[in-house]
């Protein structure tokens, strides 16, 4: 179920029609908003506002990524 302020990985996958694995790759490479870990738990969620803004922007990368010594590094 989609909450007003926080979205699960499944919610974001449904909204974007991307797999959870693809979302993890995008997040790792700076291609989408970072998730947040809820205090005192291992539960992670995405800000609904950040995801809506990201989708509205055409899913453009949120952080520039450069290659350094063969590893993806956010700059």
mmCIF file of the N, C-alpha and C atoms, coordinates in Angstrom:
data_MODEL
# 
_entry.id   MODEL 
# 
loop_
_atom_site.group_PDB 
_atom_site.id 
_atom_site.type_symbol 
_atom_site.label_atom_id 
_atom_site.label_alt_id 
_atom_site.label_comp_id 
_atom_site.label_asym_id 
_atom_site.label_entity_id 
_atom_site.label_seq_id 
_atom_site.pdbx_PDB_ins_code 
_atom_site.Cartn_x 
_atom_site.Cartn_y 
_atom_site.Cartn_z 
_atom_site.occupancy 
_atom_site.B_iso_or_equiv 
_atom_site.pdbx_formal_charge 
_atom_site.auth_seq_id 
_atom_site.auth_comp_id 
_atom_site.auth_asym_id 
_atom_site.auth_atom_id 
_atom_site.pdbx_PDB_model_num 
ATOM 1   N N  . UNK A 1 1  ? 0.840  -1.191 0.000   1.00 0.00 ? 1  UNK A N  1 
ATOM 2   C CA . UNK A 1 1  ? 0.000  0.000  0.000   1.00 0.00 ? 1  UNK A CA 1 
ATOM 3   C C  . UNK A 1 1  ? 0.879  1.246  0.000   1.00 0.00 ? 1  UNK A C  1 
ATOM 4   N N  . UNK A 1 2  ? 0.505  2.231  -0.776  1.00 0.00 ? 2  UNK A N  1 
ATOM 5   C CA . UNK A 1 2  ? 1.290  3.452  -0.882  1.00 0.00 ? 2  UNK A CA 1 
ATOM 6   C C  . UNK A 1 2  ? 0.847  4.444  0.184   1.00 0.00 ? 2  UNK A C  1 
ATOM 7   N N  . UNK A 1 3  ? 1.808  4.851  1.004   1.00 0.00 ? 3  UNK A N  1 
ATOM 8   C CA . UNK A 1 3  ? 1.570  5.823  2.072   1.00 0.00 ? 3  UNK A CA 1 
ATOM 9   C C  . UNK A 1 3  ? 1.788  7.219  1.507   1.00 0.00 ? 3  UNK A C  1 
ATOM 10  N N  . UNK A 1 4  ? 1.236  8.226  2.178   1.00 0.00 ? 4  UNK A N  1 
ATOM 11  C CA . UNK A 1 4  ? 1.381  9.605  1.703   1.00 0.00 ? 4  UNK A CA 1 
ATOM 12  C C  . UNK A 1 4  ? 2.822  10.102 1.725   1.00 0.00 ? 4  UNK A C  1 
ATOM 13  N N  . UNK A 1 5  ? 3.637  9.642  2.686   1.00 0.00 ? 5  UNK A N  1 
ATOM 14  C CA . UNK A 1 5  ? 4.963  10.228 2.808   1.00 0.00 ? 5  UNK A CA 1 
ATOM 15  C C  . UNK A 1 5  ? 6.110  9.249  2.592   1.00 0.00 ? 5  UNK A C  1 
ATOM 16  N N  . UNK A 1 6  ? 5.882  7.954  2.735   1.00 0.00 ? 6  UNK A N  1 
ATOM 17  C CA . UNK A 1 6  ? 6.946  6.969  2.560   1.00 0.00 ? 6  UNK A CA 1 
ATOM 18  C C  . UNK A 1 6  ? 6.498  5.854  1.630   1.00 0.00 ? 6  UNK A C  1 
ATOM 19  N N  . UNK A 1 7  ? 7.434  5.416  0.793   1.00 0.00 ? 7  UNK A N  1 
ATOM 20  C CA . UNK A 1 7  ? 7.150  4.349  -0.163  1.00 0.00 ? 7  UNK A CA 1 
ATOM 21  C C  . UNK A 1 7  ? 8.113  3.189  0.045   1.00 0.00 ? 7  UNK A C  1 
ATOM 22  N N  . UNK A 1 8  ? 7.607  1.979  -0.061  1.00 0.00 ? 8  UNK A N  1 
ATOM 23  C CA . UNK A 1 8  ? 8.466  0.795  0.002   1.00 0.00 ? 8  UNK A CA 1 
ATOM 24  C C  . UNK A 1 8  ? 9.119  0.583  -1.367  1.00 0.00 ? 8  UNK A C  1 
ATOM 25  N N  . UNK A 1 9  ? 10.080 -0.326 -1.411  1.00 0.00 ? 9  UNK A N  1 
ATOM 26  C CA . UNK A 1 9  ? 10.718 -0.670 -2.670  1.00 0.00 ? 9  UNK A CA 1 
ATOM 27  C C  . UNK A 1 9  ? 9.658  -1.196 -3.646  1.00 0.00 ? 9  UNK A C  1 
ATOM 28  N N  . UNK A 1 10 ? 8.734  -1.990 -3.144  1.00 0.00 ? 10 UNK A N  1 
ATOM 29  C CA . UNK A 1 10 ? 7.658  -2.526 -3.994  1.00 0.00 ? 10 UNK A CA 1 
ATOM 30  C C  . UNK A 1 10 ? 6.786  -1.413 -4.565  1.00 0.00 ? 10 UNK A C  1 
ATOM 31  N N  . UNK A 1 11 ? 6.496  -0.403 -3.738  1.00 0.00 ? 11 UNK A N  1 
ATOM 32  C CA . UNK A 1 11 ? 5.700  0.734  -4.207  1.00 0.00 ? 11 UNK A CA 1 
ATOM 33  C C  . UNK A 1 11 ? 6.411  1.464  -5.346  1.00 0.00 ? 11 UNK A C  1 
ATOM 34  N N  . UNK A 1 12 ? 7.713  1.714  -5.153  1.00 0.00 ? 12 UNK A N  1 
ATOM 35  C CA . UNK A 1 12 ? 8.480  2.436  -6.180  1.00 0.00 ? 12 UNK A CA 1 
ATOM 36  C C  . UNK A 1 12 ? 8.595  1.586  -7.440  1.00 0.00 ? 12 UNK A C  1 
ATOM 37  N N  . UNK A 1 13 ? 8.780  0.281  -7.277  1.00 0.00 ? 13 UNK A N  1 
ATOM 38  C CA . UNK A 1 13 ? 8.841  -0.613 -8.434  1.00 0.00 ? 13 UNK A CA 1 
ATOM 39  C C  . UNK A 1 13 ? 7.536  -0.569 -9.213  1.00 0.00 ? 13 UNK A C  1 
ATOM 40  N N  . UNK A 1 14 ? 6.420  -0.548 -8.497  1.00 0.00 ? 14 UNK A N  1 
ATOM 41  C CA . UNK A 1 14 ? 5.115  -0.487 -9.156  1.00 0.00 ? 14 UNK A CA 1 
ATOM 42  C C  . UNK A 1 14 ? 4.926  0.844  -9.888  1.00 0.00 ? 14 UNK A C  1 
ATOM 43  N N  . UNK A 1 15 ? 5.315  1.938  -9.258  1.00 0.00 ? 15 UNK A N  1 
ATOM 44  C CA . UNK A 1 15 ? 5.163  3.258  -9.879  1.00 0.00 ? 15 UNK A CA 1 
ATOM 45  C C  . UNK A 1 15 ? 6.023  3.427  -11.122 1.00 0.00 ? 15 UNK A C  1 
ATOM 46  N N  . UNK A 1 16 ? 7.240  2.876  -11.075 1.00 0.00 ? 16 UNK A N  1 
ATOM 47  C CA . UNK A 1 16 ? 8.195  3.080  -12.161 1.00 0.00 ? 16 UNK A CA 1 
ATOM 48  C C  . UNK A 1 16 ? 8.214  1.937  -13.172 1.00 0.00 ? 16 UNK A C  1 
ATOM 49  N N  . UNK A 1 17 ? 7.609  0.827  -12.797 1.00 0.00 ? 17 UNK A N  1 
ATOM 50  C CA . UNK A 1 17 ? 7.641  -0.388 -13.621 1.00 0.00 ? 17 UNK A CA 1 
ATOM 51  C C  . UNK A 1 17 ? 9.059  -0.904 -13.795 1.00 0.00 ? 17 UNK A C  1 
ATOM 52  N N  . UNK A 1 18 ? 9.892  -0.678 -12.762 1.00 0.00 ? 18 UNK A N  1 
ATOM 53  C CA . UNK A 1 18 ? 11.255 -1.197 -12.732 1.00 0.00 ? 18 UNK A CA 1 
ATOM 54  C C  . UNK A 1 18 ? 11.333 -2.267 -11.649 1.00 0.00 ? 18 UNK A C  1 
ATOM 55  N N  . UNK A 1 19 ? 12.237 -3.211 -11.822 1.00 0.00 ? 19 UNK A N  1 
ATOM 56  C CA . UNK A 1 19 ? 12.387 -4.266 -10.820 1.00 0.00 ? 19 UNK A CA 1 
ATOM 57  C C  . UNK A 1 19 ? 13.114 -3.719 -9.592  1.00 0.00 ? 19 UNK A C  1 
ATOM 58  N N  . UNK A 1 20 ? 12.918 -4.347 -8.437  1.00 0.00 ? 20 UNK A N  1 
ATOM 59  C CA . UNK A 1 20 ? 13.676 -3.940 -7.244  1.00 0.00 ? 20 UNK A CA 1 
ATOM 60  C C  . UNK A 1 20 ? 15.181 -3.990 -7.469  1.00 0.00 ? 20 UNK A C  1 
ATOM 61  N N  . UNK A 1 21 ? 15.661 -4.964 -8.224  1.00 0.00 ? 21 UNK A N  1 
ATOM 62  C CA . UNK A 1 21 ? 17.100 -5.051 -8.503  1.00 0.00 ? 21 UNK A CA 1 
ATOM 63  C C  . UNK A 1 21 ? 17.574 -3.840 -9.313  1.00 0.00 ? 21 UNK A C  1 
ATOM 64  N N  . UNK A 1 22 ? 16.789 -3.430 -10.296 1.00 0.00 ? 22 UNK A N  1 
ATOM 65  C CA . UNK A 1 22 ? 17.139 -2.252 -11.093 1.00 0.00 ? 22 UNK A CA 1 
ATOM 66  C C  . UNK A 1 22 ? 17.127 -1.000 -10.234 1.00 0.00 ? 22 UNK A C  1 
ATOM 67  N N  . UNK A 1 23 ? 16.153 -0.899 -9.342  1.00 0.00 ? 23 UNK A N  1 
ATOM 68  C CA . UNK A 1 23 ? 16.106 0.254  -8.432  1.00 0.00 ? 23 UNK A CA 1 
ATOM 69  C C  . UNK A 1 23 ? 17.351 0.302  -7.554  1.00 0.00 ? 23 UNK A C  1 
ATOM 70  N N  . UNK A 1 24 ? 17.804 -0.844 -7.050  1.00 0.00 ? 24 UNK A N  1 
ATOM 71  C CA . UNK A 1 24 ? 19.017 -0.878 -6.216  1.00 0.00 ? 24 UNK A CA 1 
ATOM 72  C C  . UNK A 1 24 ? 20.220 -0.405 -7.011  1.00 0.00 ? 24 UNK A C  1 
ATOM 73  N N  . UNK A 1 25 ? 20.326 -0.849 -8.268  1.00 0.00 ? 25 UNK A N  1 
ATOM 74  C CA . UNK A 1 25 ? 21.450 -0.419 -9.114  1.00 0.00 ? 25 UNK A CA 1 
ATOM 75  C C  . UNK A 1 25 ? 21.404 1.084  -9.353  1.00 0.00 ? 25 UNK A C  1 
ATOM 76  N N  . UNK A 1 26 ? 20.220 1.599  -9.655  1.00 0.00 ? 26 UNK A N  1 
ATOM 77  C CA . UNK A 1 26 ? 20.082 3.043  -9.870  1.00 0.00 ? 26 UNK A CA 1 
ATOM 78  C C  . UNK A 1 26 ? 20.464 3.821  -8.620  1.00 0.00 ? 26 UNK A C  1 
ATOM 79  N N  . UNK A 1 27 ? 19.994 3.370  -7.473  1.00 0.00 ? 27 UNK A N  1 
ATOM 80  C CA . UNK A 1 27 ? 20.294 4.068  -6.225  1.00 0.00 ? 27 UNK A CA 1 
ATOM 81  C C  . UNK A 1 27 ? 21.800 4.046  -5.942  1.00 0.00 ? 27 UNK A C  1 
ATOM 82  N N  . UNK A 1 28 ? 22.423 2.893  -6.116  1.00 0.00 ? 28 UNK A N  1 
ATOM 83  C CA . UNK A 1 28 ? 23.864 2.750  -5.873  1.00 0.00 ? 28 UNK A CA 1 
ATOM 84  C C  . UNK A 1 28 ? 24.675 3.674  -6.764  1.00 0.00 ? 28 UNK A C  1 
ATOM 85  N N  . UNK A 1 29 ? 24.213 3.871  -7.997  1.00 0.00 ? 29 UNK A N  1 
ATOM 86  C CA . UNK A 1 29 ? 24.942 4.691  -8.970  1.00 0.00 ? 29 UNK A CA 1 
ATOM 87  C C  . UNK A 1 29 ? 24.509 6.150  -8.985  1.00 0.00 ? 29 UNK A C  1 
ATOM 88  N N  . UNK A 1 30 ? 23.682 6.561  -8.027  1.00 0.00 ? 30 UNK A N  1 
ATOM 89  C CA . UNK A 1 30 ? 23.251 7.956  -7.972  1.00 0.00 ? 30 UNK A CA 1 
ATOM 90  C C  . UNK A 1 30 ? 22.164 8.297  -8.968  1.00 0.00 ? 30 UNK A C  1 
ATOM 91  N N  . UNK A 1 31 ? 21.503 7.275  -9.499  1.00 0.00 ? 31 UNK A N  1 
ATOM 92  C CA . UNK A 1 31 ? 20.506 7.499  -10.522 1.00 0.00 ? 31 UNK A CA 1 
ATOM 93  C C  . UNK A 1 31 ? 19.106 7.780  -10.010 1.00 0.00 ? 31 UNK A C  1 
ATOM 94  N N  . UNK A 1 32 ? 18.927 7.672  -8.692  1.00 0.00 ? 32 UNK A N  1 
ATOM 95  C CA . UNK A 1 32 ? 17.604 7.916  -8.111  1.00 0.00 ? 32 UNK A CA 1 
ATOM 96  C C  . UNK A 1 32 ? 17.779 8.374  -6.668  1.00 0.00 ? 32 UNK A C  1 
ATOM 97  N N  . UNK A 1 33 ? 16.734 8.907  -6.059  1.00 0.00 ? 33 UNK A N  1 
ATOM 98  C CA . UNK A 1 33 ? 16.838 9.342  -4.665  1.00 0.00 ? 33 UNK A CA 1 
ATOM 99  C C  . UNK A 1 33 ? 17.234 8.188  -3.735  1.00 0.00 ? 33 UNK A C  1 
ATOM 100 N N  . UNK A 1 34 ? 17.981 8.521  -2.709  1.00 0.00 ? 34 UNK A N  1 
ATOM 101 C CA . UNK A 1 34 ? 18.407 7.535  -1.722  1.00 0.00 ? 34 UNK A CA 1 
ATOM 102 C C  . UNK A 1 34 ? 17.246 7.151  -0.822  1.00 0.00 ? 34 UNK A C  1 
ATOM 103 N N  . UNK A 1 35 ? 17.234 5.919  -0.389  1.00 0.00 ? 35 UNK A N  1 
ATOM 104 C CA . UNK A 1 35 ? 16.226 5.465  0.571   1.00 0.00 ? 35 UNK A CA 1 
ATOM 105 C C  . UNK A 1 35 ? 16.658 5.864  1.974   1.00 0.00 ? 35 UNK A C  1 
ATOM 106 N N  . UNK A 1 36 ? 15.726 5.797  2.898   1.00 0.00 ? 36 UNK A N  1 
ATOM 107 C CA . UNK A 1 36 ? 16.031 6.106  4.293   1.00 0.00 ? 36 UNK A CA 1 
ATOM 108 C C  . UNK A 1 36 ? 15.715 4.872  5.138   1.00 0.00 ? 36 UNK A C  1 
ATOM 109 N N  . UNK A 1 37 ? 16.541 4.649  6.142   1.00 0.00 ? 37 UNK A N  1 
ATOM 110 C CA . UNK A 1 37 ? 16.312 3.537  7.053   1.00 0.00 ? 37 UNK A CA 1 
ATOM 111 C C  . UNK A 1 37 ? 15.565 4.068  8.263   1.00 0.00 ? 37 UNK A C  1 
ATOM 112 N N  . UNK A 1 38 ? 14.477 3.412  8.598   1.00 0.00 ? 38 UNK A N  1 
ATOM 113 C CA . UNK A 1 38 ? 13.684 3.840  9.746   1.00 0.00 ? 38 UNK A CA 1 
ATOM 114 C C  . UNK A 1 38 ? 14.430 3.525  11.028  1.00 0.00 ? 38 UNK A C  1 
ATOM 115 N N  . UNK A 1 39 ? 14.435 4.466  11.945  1.00 0.00 ? 39 UNK A N  1 
ATOM 116 C CA . UNK A 1 39 ? 15.183 4.346  13.199  1.00 0.00 ? 39 UNK A CA 1 
ATOM 117 C C  . UNK A 1 39 ? 14.784 3.082  13.957  1.00 0.00 ? 39 UNK A C  1 
ATOM 118 N N  . UNK A 1 40 ? 15.797 2.392  14.453  1.00 0.00 ? 40 UNK A N  1 
ATOM 119 C CA . UNK A 1 40 ? 15.555 1.226  15.281  1.00 0.00 ? 40 UNK A CA 1 
ATOM 120 C C  . UNK A 1 40 ? 15.082 -0.001 14.533  1.00 0.00 ? 40 UNK A C  1 
ATOM 121 N N  . UNK A 1 41 ? 15.203 0.000  13.194  1.00 0.00 ? 41 UNK A N  1 
ATOM 122 C CA . UNK A 1 41 ? 14.762 -1.165 12.437  1.00 0.00 ? 41 UNK A CA 1 
ATOM 123 C C  . UNK A 1 41 ? 15.608 -1.322 11.179  1.00 0.00 ? 41 UNK A C  1 
ATOM 124 N N  . UNK A 1 42 ? 15.366 -2.411 10.479  1.00 0.00 ? 42 UNK A N  1 
ATOM 125 C CA . UNK A 1 42 ? 16.047 -2.624 9.203   1.00 0.00 ? 42 UNK A CA 1 
ATOM 126 C C  . UNK A 1 42 ? 15.138 -2.259 8.036   1.00 0.00 ? 42 UNK A C  1 
ATOM 127 N N  . UNK A 1 43 ? 14.004 -1.662 8.339   1.00 0.00 ? 43 UNK A N  1 
ATOM 128 C CA . UNK A 1 43 ? 13.031 -1.264 7.317   1.00 0.00 ? 43 UNK A CA 1 
ATOM 129 C C  . UNK A 1 43 ? 13.550 -0.022 6.594   1.00 0.00 ? 43 UNK A C  1 
ATOM 130 N N  . UNK A 1 44 ? 13.486 -0.065 5.261   1.00 0.00 ? 44 UNK A N  1 
ATOM 131 C CA . UNK A 1 44 ? 13.884 1.096  4.461   1.00 0.00 ? 44 UNK A CA 1 
ATOM 132 C C  . UNK A 1 44 ? 12.704 1.561  3.621   1.00 0.00 ? 44 UNK A C  1 
ATOM 133 N N  . UNK A 1 45 ? 12.638 2.853  3.410   1.00 0.00 ? 45 UNK A N  1 
ATOM 134 C CA . UNK A 1 45 ? 11.574 3.464  2.618   1.00 0.00 ? 45 UNK A CA 1 
ATOM 135 C C  . UNK A 1 45 ? 12.170 4.611  1.815   1.00 0.00 ? 45 UNK A C  1 
ATOM 136 N N  . UNK A 1 46 ? 11.414 5.028  0.813   1.00 0.00 ? 46 UNK A N  1 
ATOM 137 C CA . UNK A 1 46 ? 11.775 6.181  0.004   1.00 0.00 ? 46 UNK A CA 1 
ATOM 138 C C  . UNK A 1 46 ? 10.814 7.316  0.308   1.00 0.00 ? 46 UNK A C  1 
ATOM 139 N N  . UNK A 1 47 ? 11.304 8.529  0.253   1.00 0.00 ? 47 UNK A N  1 
ATOM 140 C CA . UNK A 1 47 ? 10.444 9.695  0.406   1.00 0.00 ? 47 UNK A CA 1 
ATOM 141 C C  . UNK A 1 47 ? 9.524  9.761  -0.806  1.00 0.00 ? 47 UNK A C  1 
ATOM 142 N N  . UNK A 1 48 ? 8.219  9.775  -0.564  1.00 0.00 ? 48 UNK A N  1 
ATOM 143 C CA . UNK A 1 48 ? 7.252  9.851  -1.663  1.00 0.00 ? 48 UNK A CA 1 
ATOM 144 C C  . UNK A 1 48 ? 7.463  11.122 -2.473  1.00 0.00 ? 48 UNK A C  1 
ATOM 145 N N  . UNK A 1 49 ? 7.737  12.219 -1.788  1.00 0.00 ? 49 UNK A N  1 
ATOM 146 C CA . UNK A 1 49 ? 7.954  13.494 -2.485  1.00 0.00 ? 49 UNK A CA 1 
ATOM 147 C C  . UNK A 1 49 ? 9.184  13.419 -3.387  1.00 0.00 ? 49 UNK A C  1 
ATOM 148 N N  . UNK A 1 50 ? 10.277 12.843 -2.882  1.00 0.00 ? 50 UNK A N  1 
ATOM 149 C CA . UNK A 1 50 ? 11.503 12.731 -3.678  1.00 0.00 ? 50 UNK A CA 1 
ATOM 150 C C  . UNK A 1 50 ? 11.277 11.835 -4.900  1.00 0.00 ? 50 UNK A C  1 
ATOM 151 N N  . UNK A 1 51 ? 10.544 10.747 -4.712  1.00 0.00 ? 51 UNK A N  1 
ATOM 152 C CA . UNK A 1 51 ? 10.268 9.844  -5.830  1.00 0.00 ? 51 UNK A CA 1 
ATOM 153 C C  . UNK A 1 51 ? 9.360  10.522 -6.849  1.00 0.00 ? 51 UNK A C  1 
ATOM 154 N N  . UNK A 1 52 ? 8.324  11.234 -6.384  1.00 0.00 ? 52 UNK A N  1 
ATOM 155 C CA . UNK A 1 52 ? 7.438  11.958 -7.322  1.00 0.00 ? 52 UNK A CA 1 
ATOM 156 C C  . UNK A 1 52 ? 8.231  12.996 -8.116  1.00 0.00 ? 52 UNK A C  1 
ATOM 157 N N  . UNK A 1 53 ? 9.098  13.751 -7.428  1.00 0.00 ? 53 UNK A N  1 
ATOM 158 C CA . UNK A 1 53 ? 9.921  14.755 -8.117  1.00 0.00 ? 53 UNK A CA 1 
ATOM 159 C C  . UNK A 1 53 ? 10.850 14.094 -9.131  1.00 0.00 ? 53 UNK A C  1 
ATOM 160 N N  . UNK A 1 54 ? 11.427 12.958 -8.753  1.00 0.00 ? 54 UNK A N  1 
ATOM 161 C CA . UNK A 1 54 ? 12.335 12.231 -9.633  1.00 0.00 ? 54 UNK A CA 1 
ATOM 162 C C  . UNK A 1 54 ? 11.584 11.751 -10.880 1.00 0.00 ? 54 UNK A C  1 
ATOM 163 N N  . UNK A 1 55 ? 10.407 11.182 -10.695 1.00 0.00 ? 55 UNK A N  1 
ATOM 164 C CA . UNK A 1 55 ? 9.600  10.722 -11.834 1.00 0.00 ? 55 UNK A CA 1 
ATOM 165 C C  . UNK A 1 55 ? 9.195  11.911 -12.710 1.00 0.00 ? 55 UNK A C  1 
ATOM 166 N N  . UNK A 1 56 ? 8.769  13.014 -12.075 1.00 0.00 ? 56 UNK A N  1 
ATOM 167 C CA . UNK A 1 56 ? 8.363  14.211 -12.823 1.00 0.00 ? 56 UNK A CA 1 
ATOM 168 C C  . UNK A 1 56 ? 9.515  14.797 -13.639 1.00 0.00 ? 56 UNK A C  1 
ATOM 169 N N  . UNK A 1 57 ? 10.756 14.590 -13.179 1.00 0.00 ? 57 UNK A N  1 
ATOM 170 C CA . UNK A 1 57 ? 11.924 15.102 -13.903 1.00 0.00 ? 57 UNK A CA 1 
ATOM 171 C C  . UNK A 1 57 ? 12.328 14.185 -15.051 1.00 0.00 ? 57 UNK A C  1 
ATOM 172 N N  . UNK A 1 58 ? 11.591 13.098 -15.232 1.00 0.00 ? 58 UNK A N  1 
ATOM 173 C CA . UNK A 1 58 ? 11.933 12.149 -16.287 1.00 0.00 ? 58 UNK A CA 1 
ATOM 174 C C  . UNK A 1 58 ? 12.916 11.099 -15.813 1.00 0.00 ? 58 UNK A C  1 
ATOM 175 N N  . UNK A 1 59 ? 12.986 10.905 -14.498 1.00 0.00 ? 59 UNK A N  1 
ATOM 176 C CA . UNK A 1 59 ? 13.886 9.918  -13.874 1.00 0.00 ? 59 UNK A CA 1 
ATOM 177 C C  . UNK A 1 59 ? 15.350 10.219 -14.182 1.00 0.00 ? 59 UNK A C  1 
ATOM 178 N N  . UNK A 1 60 ? 15.678 11.510 -14.184 1.00 0.00 ? 60 UNK A N  1 
ATOM 179 C CA . UNK A 1 60 ? 17.066 11.918 -14.410 1.00 0.00 ? 60 UNK A CA 1 
ATOM 180 C C  . UNK A 1 60 ? 17.907 11.571 -13.185 1.00 0.00 ? 60 UNK A C  1 
ATOM 181 N N  . UNK A 1 61 ? 19.205 11.276 -13.378 1.00 0.00 ? 61 UNK A N  1 
ATOM 182 C CA . UNK A 1 61 ? 20.077 10.979 -12.235 1.00 0.00 ? 61 UNK A CA 1 
ATOM 183 C C  . UNK A 1 61 ? 20.059 12.124 -11.229 1.00 0.00 ? 61 UNK A C  1 
ATOM 184 N N  . UNK A 1 62 ? 20.082 11.771 -9.951  1.00 0.00 ? 62 UNK A N  1 
ATOM 185 C CA . UNK A 1 62 ? 20.051 12.788 -8.911  1.00 0.00 ? 62 UNK A CA 1 
ATOM 186 C C  . UNK A 1 62 ? 21.441 13.195 -8.463  1.00 0.00 ? 62 UNK A C  1 
ATOM 187 N N  . UNK A 1 63 ? 22.450 12.371 -8.754  1.00 0.00 ? 63 UNK A N  1 
ATOM 188 C CA . UNK A 1 63 ? 23.822 12.695 -8.392  1.00 0.00 ? 63 UNK A CA 1 
ATOM 189 C C  . UNK A 1 63 ? 24.723 12.307 -9.558  1.00 0.00 ? 63 UNK A C  1 
ATOM 190 N N  . UNK A 1 64 ? 25.660 13.181 -9.926  1.00 0.00 ? 64 UNK A N  1 
ATOM 191 C CA . UNK A 1 64 ? 26.571 12.827 -11.009 1.00 0.00 ? 64 UNK A CA 1 
ATOM 192 C C  . UNK A 1 64 ? 27.447 11.653 -10.589 1.00 0.00 ? 64 UNK A C  1 
ATOM 193 N N  . UNK A 1 65 ? 27.697 10.756 -11.516 1.00 0.00 ? 65 UNK A N  1 
ATOM 194 C CA . UNK A 1 65 ? 28.528 9.580  -11.248 1.00 0.00 ? 65 UNK A CA 1 
ATOM 195 C C  . UNK A 1 65 ? 29.709 9.611  -12.183 1.00 0.00 ? 65 UNK A C  1 
ATOM 196 N N  . UNK A 1 66 ? 30.890 9.389  -11.636 1.00 0.00 ? 66 UNK A N  1 
ATOM 197 C CA . UNK A 1 66 ? 32.093 9.323  -12.451 1.00 0.00 ? 66 UNK A CA 1 
ATOM 198 C C  . UNK A 1 66 ? 32.766 7.979  -12.231 1.00 0.00 ? 66 UNK A C  1 
ATOM 199 N N  . UNK A 1 67 ? 33.535 7.575  -13.197 1.00 0.00 ? 67 UNK A N  1 
ATOM 200 C CA . UNK A 1 67 ? 34.297 6.331  -13.073 1.00 0.00 ? 67 UNK A CA 1 
ATOM 201 C C  . UNK A 1 67 ? 35.689 6.674  -12.573 1.00 0.00 ? 67 UNK A C  1 
ATOM 202 N N  . UNK A 1 68 ? 36.116 6.004  -11.514 1.00 0.00 ? 68 UNK A N  1 
ATOM 203 C CA . UNK A 1 68 ? 37.441 6.246  -10.950 1.00 0.00 ? 68 UNK A CA 1 
ATOM 204 C C  . UNK A 1 68 ? 38.047 4.892  -10.625 1.00 0.00 ? 68 UNK A C  1 
ATOM 205 N N  . UNK A 1 69 ? 39.124 4.550  -11.265 1.00 0.00 ? 69 UNK A N  1 
ATOM 206 C CA . UNK A 1 69 ? 39.797 3.277  -11.052 1.00 0.00 ? 69 UNK A CA 1 
ATOM 207 C C  . UNK A 1 69 ? 38.839 2.099  -11.216 1.00 0.00 ? 69 UNK A C  1 
ATOM 208 N N  . UNK A 1 70 ? 37.934 2.203  -12.168 1.00 0.00 ? 70 UNK A N  1 
ATOM 209 C CA . UNK A 1 70 ? 37.029 1.110  -12.456 1.00 0.00 ? 70 UNK A CA 1 
ATOM 210 C C  . UNK A 1 70 ? 35.830 1.010  -11.530 1.00 0.00 ? 70 UNK A C  1 
ATOM 211 N N  . UNK A 1 71 ? 35.713 1.885  -10.554 1.00 0.00 ? 71 UNK A N  1 
ATOM 212 C CA . UNK A 1 71 ? 34.595 1.849  -9.620  1.00 0.00 ? 71 UNK A CA 1 
ATOM 213 C C  . UNK A 1 71 ? 33.710 3.077  -9.810  1.00 0.00 ? 71 UNK A C  1 
ATOM 214 N N  . UNK A 1 72 ? 32.421 2.900  -9.672  1.00 0.00 ? 72 UNK A N  1 
ATOM 215 C CA . UNK A 1 72 ? 31.506 4.038  -9.741  1.00 0.00 ? 72 UNK A CA 1 
ATOM 216 C C  . UNK A 1 72 ? 31.638 4.834  -8.452  1.00 0.00 ? 72 UNK A C  1 
ATOM 217 N N  . UNK A 1 73 ? 31.860 6.131  -8.598  1.00 0.00 ? 73 UNK A N  1 
ATOM 218 C CA . UNK A 1 73 ? 32.035 7.007  -7.442  1.00 0.00 ? 73 UNK A CA 1 
ATOM 219 C C  . UNK A 1 73 ? 31.150 8.218  -7.618  1.00 0.00 ? 73 UNK A C  1 
ATOM 220 N N  . UNK A 1 74 ? 30.365 8.532  -6.578  1.00 0.00 ? 74 UNK A N  1 
ATOM 221 C CA . UNK A 1 74 ? 29.560 9.743  -6.648  1.00 0.00 ? 74 UNK A CA 1 
ATOM 222 C C  . UNK A 1 74 ? 30.454 10.925 -6.385  1.00 0.00 ? 74 UNK A C  1 
ATOM 223 N N  . UNK A 1 75 ? 30.312 11.964 -7.203  1.00 0.00 ? 75 UNK A N  1 
ATOM 224 C CA . UNK A 1 75 ? 31.147 13.150 -6.991  1.00 0.00 ? 75 UNK A CA 1 
ATOM 225 C C  . UNK A 1 75 ? 30.303 14.311 -6.528  1.00 0.00 ? 75 UNK A C  1 
# 
